[in-house]
Amino acid sequence: MRVVTAGLATLLFVACCPAYAAERLYCAAADEVLKLSIESDISKRDKGKLVNFRGVVGIRDEKVPPAFRHLRFDTPVLAEQSLNNRQLRLQVSSGLQDKKLLGSFELTILTTPTQKAERFQGNYAIRISISPDNKTPRDVVLSHGASVVCYLR
């Protein structure tokens, strides 16, 4: 009975709320420096706006302090999004804080469609800067870019 009730509730939610009855976006990249994973819903009602956006970056570079090597982010840090003319552009920007360090994190993804309409291929660029306080200029400890693949499902 609970399964039927949950199924009906889900069906009613999708039927009454088409903004969430949308495509899904998945992006992934992995190399010797980092592993990146992003997923989001794409709202049909709001002209391709990303909703429920979230991602994880795992950094393997020793120059990055341990507190900043595993980053999780979601919708509030999504500074820019564009999915028009089938080009995908995302920009994530956030502050970082540890007991002894302040930092900033910027991630940009730019992709274009491949021959398969649901697959996008392009590049990402990530930059992490740190300083001991707000008065000291931040040092760039990681500036890296490589290829990324995104899928619409």
C-alpha positions in Angstrom: 0.0 0.0 0.0 2.8 2.4 0.8 4.5 1.7 -2.5 1.3 2.4 -4.4 0.7 5.6 -2.4 4.3 6.8 -3.0 3.9 6.0 -6.7 0.7 7.9 -7.0 2.1 10.9 -5.1 5.1 11.0 -7.5 2.8 10.8 -10.5 0.6 13.6 -9.2 3.7 15.7 -8.4 5.1 15.3 -12.0 1.7 15.9 -13.6 1.0 19.1 -11.6 4.5 20.5 -11.6 6.0 20.2 -15.1 8.9 22.4 -14.2 10.4 19.3 -12.6 9.3 16.9 -15.3 12.4 17.8 -17.2 15.6 16.5 -18.7 18.6 15.7 -16.6 22.1 17.0 -17.1 25.2 15.0 -16.2 28.8 16.2 -16.6 31.9 14.3 -15.7 35.7 14.6 -16.0 38.6 12.8 -14.5 42.4 13.1 -14.9 45.5 13.1 -12.8 44.6 16.4 -11.1 40.9 16.0 -10.3 37.6 14.2 -10.6 34.5 16.2 -11.4 30.8 15.2 -11.3 27.8 17.5 -11.9 24.1 16.7 -12.2 21.0 18.9 -12.4 17.4 18.9 -13.6 16.6 21.1 -16.6 13.3 22.9 -16.3 11.1 22.8 -19.4 8.8 25.5 -18.1 11.6 28.0 -17.3 13.3 27.8 -20.7 16.2 25.5 -19.7 16.9 26.8 -16.2 18.9 24.4 -14.1 17.1 23.3 -10.9 18.4 21.0 -8.2 22.0 21.7 -9.4 24.8 19.9 -7.5 28.3 18.8 -8.0 31.5 17.4 -6.4 35.1 18.0 -7.2 37.9 15.8 -5.7 41.3 17.3 -6.1 44.5 15.3 -6.1 47.0 18.1 -6.4 49.3 18.4 -3.3 49.5 22.2 -3.6 45.9 22.5 -2.6 45.4 22.4 1.2 43.6 19.2 2.4 40.6 21.1 3.6 39.9 22.3 0.0 40.5 19.0 -1.8 36.9 17.7 -1.6 34.4 20.4 -2.7 30.7 20.1 -2.8 28.5 22.7 -4.4 24.8 23.3 -5.3 22.5 25.9 -6.9 23.4 29.0 -4.8 27.0 29.0 -6.2 25.9 28.7 -9.8 26.9 32.1 -11.0 26.1 31.6 -14.7 24.2 29.1 -16.7 23.4 29.0 -20.4 21.8 26.2 -22.5 20.8 28.0 -25.7 21.5 27.1 -29.3 22.5 23.7 -27.8 25.6 25.2 -26.2 26.1 24.5 -22.6 28.0 27.0 -20.4 28.2 26.8 -16.6 30.1 28.9 -14.1 30.4 28.1 -10.4 32.0 30.5 -8.0 32.2 30.2 -4.2 34.2 31.2 -1.2 36.1 28.6 0.9 36.9 28.7 4.6 39.0 26.6 6.9 40.2 27.2 10.4 43.5 28.8 9.1 42.8 29.7 5.5 40.3 31.6 3.3 39.9 30.8 -0.3 37.9 31.0 -3.5 36.9 28.4 -6.0 35.9 29.1 -9.6 34.8 26.5 -12.2 33.8 27.1 -15.8 32.5 24.5 -18.2 31.9 25.3 -21.9 30.6 22.5 -24.2 29.0 22.1 -27.6 26.9 19.2 -28.9 28.5 16.3 -30.7 26.8 14.2 -33.4 24.7 12.6 -30.8 22.3 15.4 -29.7 22.2 14.3 -26.1 26.1 14.4 -25.7 28.1 17.6 -25.2 31.8 17.8 -25.2 34.1 20.6 -24.3 36.4 21.9 -21.6 36.5 22.9 -18.0 38.7 25.3 -16.1 39.1 25.4 -12.4 41.0 27.9 -10.2 41.5 27.8 -6.4 43.1 30.7 -4.6 43.9 30.9 -0.8 45.2 33.4 1.8 45.6 33.3 5.6 43.2 36.3 6.0 41.1 38.9 4.2 44.0 41.4 4.2 46.5 39.3 2.3 46.2 38.9 -1.5 45.2 35.3 -2.4 47.7 33.0 -4.0 46.5 30.7 -6.8 47.3 27.2 -5.7 45.5 25.4 -8.6 44.7 26.6 -12.1 43.8 23.6 -14.3 41.7 22.8 -17.3 40.9 19.7 -19.4 38.1 18.0 -21.3 34.7 17.3 -19.9 31.7 15.4 -21.3 28.0 16.2 -20.5 24.9 14.3 -21.2 21.2 15.2 -21.4 18.9 12.4 -20.4 
